[in-house]
Amino acid sequence: MDFIMLIRRRWFIAFLSISHLCIVWIVFQYIYEEEILINRLAGYREVADPSSVRTIYTRLVDSGGILRSRLQVLYRLVDVLIKAGMYDEAIEVMKRILNLAPENMEMRLRLALLLHNQGRYMEAEPHFIVLLKELERNV
């Protein structure tokens, strides 16, 4: 059977198309697995399984590949970590976000308040100072 005969029989093209779609779907799921899980967990009121949050946290933070383009994922990760009661990890992620985007005053305020609520006043103070300076500059 030659190639032209296979093309004429439409099942071959359909098989190739379906195979291609399956491969693309599997690659998509593999690449964005953490983001998909974080989006699911962010929708819950409480996180039932903190071990799954710890696994996602470890994958995202320890990979070293935190880019400015993935900040939205990190914002959701902070929400999930706080819901899970993992405050130290949430503080670490917030600090990484501020290293990538120091102009993000909302995250700086959240970090300062969380540090303050955890009794880490000396760590919170520089963030409150930056927020006050930004407030004075905008008034």
SERO-4910 file (N, C-alpha, C, O; in steps of 0.05 Angstrom, whole numbers):
BEGIN
 pado doro    nc1    nc2    nc3   cac1   cac2   cac3    cc1    cc2    cc3    oc1    oc2    oc3
  Met    A     17    -24      0      0      0      0     18     25      0     36     27     16
  Asp    A     13     43    -17     29     67    -18     17     89     -1     -6     86      9
  Phe    A     31    110      2     23    132     20     -2    146     10    -18    155     26
  Ile    A     -5    149    -17    -28    162    -28    -53    147    -22    -74    159    -18
  Met    A    -52    121    -22    -75    105    -16    -83    108     13   -107    109     20
  Leu    A    -63    111     31    -70    116     59    -83    143     63   -102    145     79
  Ile    A    -74    163     49    -86    189     51   -115    189     40   -133    202     51
  Arg    A   -119    174     19   -146    173      8   -165    160     27   -189    166     28
  Arg    A   -155    141     42   -172    129     63   -171    148     87   -150    150    100
  Arg    A   -191    160     93   -192    182    112   -186    173    141   -180    189    158
  Trp    A   -188    148    146   -183    138    173   -155    143    182   -149    148    205
  Phe    A   -136    143    163   -108    147    169   -104    176    179    -89    181    198
  Ile    A   -116    195    165   -113    224    173   -127    228    200   -117    242    217
  Ala    A   -150    215    204   -164    218    229   -147    206    252   -146    217    274
  Phe    A   -135    183    247   -118    171    267    -94    189    274    -88    192    298
  Leu    A    -82    201    255    -59    219    260    -68    244    275    -54    253    293
  Ser    A    -91    254    268   -102    278    282   -108    272    311   -101    287    329
  Ile    A   -121    250    316   -128    242    344   -102    237    360   -100    245    383
  Ser    A    -83    223    348    -58    218    361    -44    244    368    -33    247    390
  His    A    -43    263    350    -31    289    355    -44    303    378    -31    314    395
  Leu    A    -70    304    378    -85    317    400    -80    304    427    -77    317    447
  Cys    A    -78    277    427    -72    263    452    -44    270    462    -41    275    486
  Ile    A    -25    272    445      2    279    453      3    307    464     16    313    484
  Val    A    -10    326    450    -11    354    459    -24    355    486    -15    370    504
  Trp    A    -46    341    490    -60    341    516    -43    331    539    -42    342    560
  Ile    A    -28    309    534    -11    297    554     12    316    561     18    320    585
  Val    A     24    329    542     45    348    547     34    372    562     47    382    581
  Phe    A     11    382    555     -2    404    569     -6    397    598      0    413    616
  Gln    A    -17    374    603    -23    365    631      3    363    647      4    370    670
  Tyr    A     24    353    634     50    350    648     62    377    655     72    381    678
  Ile    A     61    396    636     74    422    641     58    438    661     70    451    678
  Tyr    A     32    438    660     16    455    677      2    441    700    -18    450    710
  Glu    A     13    418    708      1    402    730     -1    418    756    -22    418    768
  Glu    A     20    432    764     20    447    789     -1    470    787    -16    474    807
  Glu    A     -2    484    765    -21    506    762    -49    496    764    -66    509    776
  Ile    A    -55    473    752    -82    462    752    -90    455    781   -112    461    789
  Leu    A    -72    442    795    -77    434    823    -81    459    841    -98    459    858
  Ile    A    -64    479    837    -66    504    853    -93    517    848   -106    526    867
  Asn    A   -102    518    823   -128    531    817   -150    515    831   -169    528    840
  Arg    A   -148    489    831   -169    473    844   -169    479    874   -190    483    887
  Leu    A   -145    478    886   -143    482    915   -151    510    923   -161    514    945
  Ala    A   -145    530    906   -152    558    913   -182    562    914   -192    580    928
  Gly    A   -197    545    901   -226    547    901   -239    536    926   -263    542    932
  Tyr    A   -225    520    941   -236    508    966   -234    528    989   -217    545    990
  Arg    A   -253    525   1007   -252    543   1031   -230    534   1050   -216    551   1062
  Glu    A   -226    509   1052   -205    498   1069   -190    476   1053   -202    463   1037
  Val    A   -165    474   1058   -149    453   1045   -150    428   1062   -142    428   1085
  Ala    A   -161    406   1050   -164    382   1065   -138    367   1069   -134    353   1090
  Asp    A   -121    369   1050    -96    353   1050    -71    371   1047    -63    377   1025
  Pro    A    -60    380   1070    -36    397   1068    -12    384   1055      6    398   1045
  Ser    A    -11    357   1055     12    344   1042     12    349   1012     34    351   1000
  Ser    A    -11    351    999    -11    358    971     -2    386    966     11    392    946
  Val    A     -9    404    984      0    432    982     31    433    985     44    447    971
  Arg    A     41    417   1004     70    417   1008     85    406    984    106    416    977
  Thr    A     73    386    971     85    375    946     86    396    924    107    399    911
  Ile    A     64    410    920     63    430    899     83    453    906     98    462    889
  Tyr    A     83    461    931    101    482    940    130    473    935    146    490    925
  Thr    A    137    449    941    165    439    937    172    439    908    194    448    900
  Arg    A    154    430    891    159    430    862    163    458    851    182    462    836
  Leu    A    146    477    858    148    503    847    172    519    858    186    532    842
  Val    A    176    518    884    197    535    896    225    523    892    244    537    886
  Asp    A    227    497    895    254    484    893    263    481    865    286    475    860
  Ser    A    245    484    846    253    481    818    272    504    809    287    502    790
  Gly    A    270    526    824    287    549    817    278    565    793    290    585    786
  Gly    A    258    555    780    249    568    755    226    587    759    208    588    743
  Ile    A    226    601    781    204    620    786    209    645    769    228    660    773
  Leu    A    192    650    750    195    672    732    173    692    737    152    686    749
  Arg    A    178    716    727    158    737    731    132    730    717    111    740    725
  Ser    A    134    715    696    109    707    681     92    688    697     69    684    690
  Arg    A    103    675    718     87    656    734     78    668    760     71    653    779
  Leu    A     77    694    762     69    707    787     40    701    795     35    698    819
  Gln    A     22    699    776     -6    693    783     -8    666    796    -24    663    815
  Val    A      8    647    788      8    621    800     18    623    829      8    610    847
  Leu    A     39    639    833     50    643    860     30    657    878     28    651    902
  Tyr    A     14    676    867     -6    690    883    -26    669    894    -34    670    917
  Arg    A    -35    651    876    -54    631    884    -41    611    904    -54    602    922
  Leu    A    -15    606    900     -1    588    918      0    600    946     -3    586    966
  Val    A      4    626    948      4    640    974    -24    636    988    -25    630   1011
  Asp    A    -45    640    973    -72    636    984    -76    608    994    -87    603   1016
  Val    A    -67    588    978    -70    560    986    -53    554   1011    -62    539   1029
  Leu    A    -29    564   1012    -11    559   1035    -23    571   1060    -21    558   1082
  Ile    A    -34    594   1058    -47    607   1082    -71    591   1091    -75    586   1115
  Lys    A    -87    582   1072   -111    565   1079   -102    539   1092   -116    529   1110
  Ala    A    -79    529   1084    -69    504   1096    -54    508   1122    -46    489   1135
  Gly    A    -51    533   1130    -37    539   1155     -7    537   1153      7    535   1173
  Met    A      3    538   1129     32    537   1124     43    565   1121     51    573   1099
  Tyr    A     44    579   1143     50    608   1143     79    613   1136     85    632   1121
  Asp    A     98    597   1146    126    602   1139    131    599   1110    147    614   1098
  Glu    A    119    579   1097    122    575   1069    109    597   1053    120    606   1033
  Ala    A     86    607   1062     72    629   1049     90    654   1050     92    669   1031
  Ile    A    103    659   1073    121    682   1076    144    680   1057    152    699   1045
  Glu    A    155    656   1054    178    652   1035    169    657   1007    184    670    992
  Val    A    146    648    999    136    652    971    131    682    967    137    693    946
  Met    A    119    696    987    115    725    985    141    740    981    142    759    966
  Lys    A    161    732    996    187    745    993    199    741    965    211    759    953
  Arg    A    195    717    954    204    712    927    189    728    907    200    738    887
  Ile    A    163    731    911    147    748    893    157    777    894    160    790    873
  Leu    A    163    787    918    173    814    921    201    818    909    208    839    900
  Asn    A    217    796    908    243    798    895    239    801    865    255    814    852
  Leu    A    218    788    854    213    790    825    198    815    818    202    827    796
  Ala    A    180    824    836    163    848    830    162    865    855    142    865    869
  Pro    A    183    881    860    183    897    885    162    919    885    156    930    906
  Glu    A    151    925    862    131    947    860    103    937    869     84    953    870
  Asn    A    100    911    875     74    900    882     68    906    911     76    892    929
  Met    A     54    928    915     48    938    942     27    921    956     27    919    981
  Glu    A      9    909    941    -11    892    953      2    867    966     -5    860    989
  Met    A     21    855    952     34    832    964     52    840    987     55    825   1006
  Arg    A     64    864    985     80    874   1007     63    878   1032     72    872   1055
  Leu    A     39    889   1029     21    893   1051     13    866   1063     13    862   1088
  Arg    A      6    847   1046     -1    820   1056     22    807   1072     18    795   1093
  Leu    A     46    811   1061     70    800   1075     74    813   1102     79    800   1122
  Ala    A     72    840   1102     77    854   1127     56    847   1148     62    843   1171
  Leu    A     31    844   1140     10    837   1159     13    808   1169      9    802   1192
  Leu    A     21    790   1151     25    762   1159     48    760   1178     47    746   1198
  Leu    A     70    774   1172     93    774   1191     85    786   1218     93    775   1239
  His    A     70    808   1217     61    820   1242     43    801   1258     47    798   1282
  Asn    A     25    788   1244      6    769   1258     21    745   1269     11    732   1287
  Gln    A     43    738   1257     59    715   1267     79    724   1289     93    707   1300
  Gly    A     78    749   1296     95    759   1318    124    765   1309    142    768   1326
  Arg    A    128    767   1283    155    772   1272    156    802   1265    158    809   1241
  Tyr    A    156    818   1285    153    847   1282    177    860   1269    174    878   1252
  Met    A    201    851   1275    225    863   1263    226    857   1233    237    874   1218
  Glu    A    216    835   1225    216    828   1196    194    844   1182    197    851   1158
  Ala    A    172    850   1196    150    865   1183    156    894   1181    146    907   1162
  Glu    A    172    905   1199    177    934   1199    187    946   1173    176    966   1164
  Pro    A    208    934   1160    217    946   1135    195    947   1113    195    965   1097
  His    A    178    927   1113    156    927   1093    136    949   1099    125    961   1080
  Phe    A    130    953   1124    111    975   1131    124   1002   1124    110   1020   1115
  Ile    A    150   1005   1127    164   1030   1121    162   1035   1091    156   1057   1082
  Val    A    167   1015   1075    164   1018   1045    136   1025   1038    132   1042   1021
  Leu    A    116   1013   1050     88   1019   1045     82   1048   1052     68   1061   1037
  Leu    A     91   1057   1075     86   1085   1083     99   1104   1064     88   1125   1058
  Lys    A    124   1099   1055    137   1116   1037    122   1118   1010    120   1139    998
  Glu    A    112   1095   1001     96   1094    976     71   1110    980     62   1124    961
  Leu    A     58   1108   1003     34   1123   1008     39   1153   1009     23   1168    997
  Glu    A     61   1161   1021     68   1190   1022     73   1200    993     66   1223    987
  Arg    A     86   1184    977     93   1192    950     68   1195    933     67   1212    915
  Asn    A     47   1179    938     23   1180    922      3   1201    932    -17   1206    918
  Val    A      7   1212    955    -12   1231    966     -7   1259    956    -22   1277    963
***
